[in-house]
Structure formats: C-alpha cells, structure tokens
Amino acid sequence: MSQLPFQFKQFKVHQDQCAMKIGTDGVLLGAWCSLNHEPKTILDIGAGTGIIALQLAQRSSASTIDALEIDGLAHEQCTHNFEHSSWGNRLFCYHGSVQEFASEMDLKYDLIVSNPPFFKAPKNSGSQTEKTSQERATARFTDTLPFEHLVVCAAHLLSENGVFATIVPYQDTASFIEIARQSKLFNSRICKVRGTKTSKVKRCLLEFSPHQSKTISQELTIEISRHNYTQEYKNLVRDFYVKM
C-alpha cells in the first residue's frame, strides 16, 4: 500500500522512491504550524515526498516555497510531486544538505518547517544497520541532521520576524528547546500529541521565534479508539485527508 500514490483532497503524493512514507507526524506539522504572520517565503528542511510543503502551498499564498532534500531519489520524487501539483510555480526542491544550503545561499525565510530525523543510529553497526537501506537510514537517523545543526541553520535562514516549526519525540522536547535557546530561538508555541486519551504523550509540535514571548501550550489527542478520531484532530487535518 505504501508504494501507491497517496491521494489528498487537493493533491497527490507519489512515495515509492522515498525511504520515509507519508506519516502522521508530517501531516500534523503541515496542518498545525501557524500562518498568522502571513509568510511570503517558506522553507521545508528534509522534505522527503514534499508533503509538508504541499500542505503549506494549499494553506498559504506564499510566493516562494522551497524545499531541501539530501537523498537523490527522494529529491526527484519531491520535484515530481511539486511539478504535478496545482502550485508548481511556487514550489522548488533543492538537492543537498541544509548545512551546505545555509552556508552558500543568502536567503531568508518567513517560515521554516522541518520534520527531522530523530532516531539514534545503533552503536554497533551490525545486523540492524546492515538490514536498513542507506536511504532509510538517512531519513531516520539524527547522524544525518543533528538537532544542533538543524537549529543553527534554521536560525541563520530565518527572517527577523520569522517562525521555525518542527516536531520531535516528547522525550527530546526539553533538550531541543534548550538547543534552540542557545541559537536565540525561543519557544513560542507547543502542542503535546498523544495517540489516545489514556496513552502517553508521544510527540511535541514546536514553534520558535527570534523574539521572546509567553509560550502558548496546547494538547492534541488523535483517536478515541482505533480509526475513531477525535473532533479536534479531524478539525486540524480535514482539509487534507479525503475520508476525514
């Protein structure tokens, strides 16, 4: 099933060449991140299929929506998805790392989003790593894009009144916020995400600003029971999922 194109309400995402398929994390981030400051320029770091950039093209009137993807096959597929969407003239995917991009490009963005890799690569590079394709490892493991590198690059590329939005595992939230603070990015908004009302918080959606302010705190529960979604979750993603 994951090899088939994923049909959203206003666009289709091909994903057969991407190591990481369409998942809840990316769709949540693309639907949740704030557009209240009316960004004119947007950057998606680690775009994969391009899903988040496509969501933001649907949600916003931003004239420039750029994406970065380090994996060659994923870059090709992201470009294909962009070109076959209704917003191809506003979407562009660069092939390369954010570290290279930030050092070589003199650009600033009003909104930067990233669904970063956050799994720790096994210390013993034996059986598990050997079974994991290089592409999937690149997409999943923080060795490719450590949080420190992501934050420094985002801070460098963010405009004066811009917003940086991301999603991280709950257990990494405090350390990520501290890493951001060291780069003078301050947590302005946080949403704790849990699968069901009785389950533990699994992810945190985070927004950062170059300006300090009181943090707005939210919580989101996805399901009441299996495939029985909460109203708050449906309200958040209903503009995208066909059956929502």
C-alpha positions in Angstrom: 0.0 0.0 0.0 2.8 2.4 0.9 4.1 2.1 -2.7 1.0 3.6 -4.1 0.4 7.4 -4.6 -1.3 8.9 -1.5 -4.4 11.0 -2.6 -5.2 14.0 -0.6 -8.1 16.3 -1.2 -6.2 18.8 -3.4 -3.0 17.0 -4.4 -1.5 13.6 -4.9 1.8 12.4 -3.4 3.9 9.7 -5.0 6.1 8.0 -2.5 7.5 4.8 -3.9 11.1 6.2 -4.3 11.1 7.7 -0.8 12.5 5.9 2.2 10.0 7.5 4.6 6.4 7.3 3.5 3.5 9.6 4.4 3.0 9.6 8.1 1.0 11.3 10.8 4.0 13.4 12.0 4.5 15.3 8.7 0.8 15.8 8.1 0.3 17.1 11.6 3.2 19.6 11.3 1.9 20.8 7.9 -1.6 21.4 9.3 -0.6 22.8 12.7 2.2 25.3 12.0 1.0 28.9 12.2 0.4 31.1 9.2 -0.9 34.0 11.2 2.1 36.1 10.3 1.3 35.6 6.6 4.7 34.3 5.4 5.8 35.2 1.9 8.7 32.8 1.8 8.7 29.2 3.2 11.4 26.6 3.6 10.9 22.9 4.3 14.1 21.2 5.6 14.3 17.5 4.8 11.3 17.5 2.5 11.0 13.8 1.7 8.0 13.4 -0.5 7.2 17.1 -0.2 4.1 16.6 1.8 4.6 19.5 4.2 5.5 22.0 1.5 2.4 20.9 -0.5 0.2 21.4 2.6 1.6 24.9 3.1 1.1 25.7 -0.6 -2.5 24.7 -0.2 -2.9 26.7 3.1 -1.0 29.9 2.2 -0.4 32.5 -0.5 3.4 32.4 -0.1 5.0 33.3 -3.3 8.1 31.1 -2.7 8.0 27.7 -1.1 11.4 26.0 -1.2 12.3 22.5 0.0 15.6 20.8 0.8 16.2 17.1 0.3 19.6 15.3 0.6 18.6 11.9 -0.8 18.7 11.8 -4.6 15.7 9.6 -5.2 13.6 11.4 -2.7 14.6 14.8 -4.3 13.5 13.5 -7.7 10.2 12.3 -6.3 9.6 15.5 -4.4 10.2 17.5 -7.5 7.8 15.3 -9.4 5.1 15.8 -6.8 5.7 19.6 -6.8 5.5 19.8 -10.6 2.3 17.8 -10.8 0.5 19.8 -8.2 -1.6 22.9 -8.7 1.1 25.1 -7.2 4.1 24.0 -9.2 5.1 27.6 -10.0 5.6 28.3 -6.2 7.4 25.1 -5.2 11.0 24.2 -5.8 13.2 21.4 -4.3 16.9 21.8 -3.8 19.1 18.7 -3.8 21.6 18.9 -0.9 22.0 19.3 2.8 20.8 22.2 4.9 24.3 22.7 6.1 25.5 23.4 2.6 22.5 25.4 1.7 22.8 27.7 4.7 26.5 28.3 4.1 26.1 29.0 0.4 22.7 30.8 0.0 22.0 34.3 1.0 18.3 33.8 1.6 15.9 34.5 4.5 12.5 32.7 5.1 9.4 33.9 7.0 8.5 30.3 7.9 10.9 27.3 8.2 9.5 23.8 8.9 11.2 20.5 9.4 10.1 17.0 10.3 13.6 16.0 11.2 15.2 12.5 11.6 15.2 11.7 15.3 16.1 8.0 15.7 19.5 7.2 17.2 21.6 5.1 14.9 22.7 1.8 16.5 26.2 2.0 18.1 27.0 -1.5 16.8 26.7 -1.2 13.1 26.0 -4.9 12.7 22.8 -6.7 11.7 20.2 -4.0 12.3 22.1 -1.3 10.3 23.0 -3.7 7.6 19.4 -4.6 7.1 18.5 -0.9 6.9 18.8 0.7 3.5 21.1 3.7 3.2 18.2 5.9 2.1 16.1 4.9 5.1 19.0 5.5 7.5 19.5 9.0 6.0 15.8 9.7 6.6 15.5 8.3 10.1 18.8 8.8 11.9 19.9 12.0 13.6 23.5 11.4 12.4 22.4 12.9 9.1 21.0 16.0 10.6 21.7 16.5 14.3 19.3 18.8 16.1 22.2 21.2 16.8 22.9 21.6 13.1 19.2 21.9 12.2 18.6 24.7 14.8 21.8 26.7 13.8 20.9 26.5 10.1 17.2 27.5 10.8 18.3 30.4 12.9 20.7 31.6 10.1 18.0 31.3 7.4 15.1 32.7 9.4 13.9 36.3 8.7 13.7 38.8 11.6 10.0 38.1 12.4 10.0 34.5 11.1 8.7 31.3 12.6 10.5 28.0 12.9 8.2 24.9 13.4 9.2 21.3 13.9 8.0 18.1 15.6 10.2 16.0 17.9 9.7 13.0 20.3 8.4 14.1 23.6 11.5 12.9 25.5 13.6 15.2 23.3 11.5 18.3 23.8 13.3 19.9 26.7 16.7 19.5 25.1 15.6 20.7 21.8 14.1 23.9 23.3 17.4 24.5 25.1 19.4 23.9 21.9 17.1 26.5 20.2 17.5 29.0 23.0 21.3 28.8 22.6 20.8 30.0 19.0 18.4 32.7 20.2 15.3 31.0 19.0 12.6 31.0 21.7 9.7 28.5 22.1 6.5 30.4 21.4 4.1 27.5 21.0 4.0 23.9 21.9 1.4 21.1 21.3 1.8 17.8 23.1 0.4 14.9 21.0 -0.9 11.6 22.3 -2.5 8.7 20.4 -5.5 8.2 22.8 -6.7 9.9 26.0 -5.1 7.2 28.1 -1.8 6.9 26.2 1.4 8.8 27.0 2.4 11.9 25.1 4.5 10.7 22.1 5.3 13.8 20.1 5.6 17.6 20.6 4.9 20.1 17.9 7.1 23.2 18.5 7.3 26.7 17.2 10.1 29.1 17.7 10.6 32.9 17.2 13.7 35.2 17.4 11.6 37.2 19.9 10.8 36.1 23.4 7.2 35.8 24.4 4.9 33.7 26.6 4.7 30.2 25.3 1.2 29.0 24.2 0.7 25.4 25.3 -1.8 23.0 23.7 -2.6 19.3 23.8 -3.9 17.1 21.0 -5.4 13.6 21.2 -5.6 11.8 17.8 -8.0 8.9 18.4 -10.9 7.9 20.7 -10.4 4.3 19.6 -8.8 2.7 16.6 -9.7 4.8 13.5 -12.3 6.7 15.5 -10.7 10.1 15.5 -11.3 13.0 17.9 -13.1 16.1 16.7 -10.0 18.3 17.4 -7.9 16.0 15.2 -10.4 16.0 12.4 -10.7 19.8 12.6 -7.0 20.1 12.2 -6.5 17.7 9.2 -9.9 17.7 7.4 -8.7 20.0 4.6 -6.2 17.3 3.6 -7.4 13.7 4.2 -10.1 12.6 1.7 -12.0 10.5 4.2 -11.8 12.9 7.1 
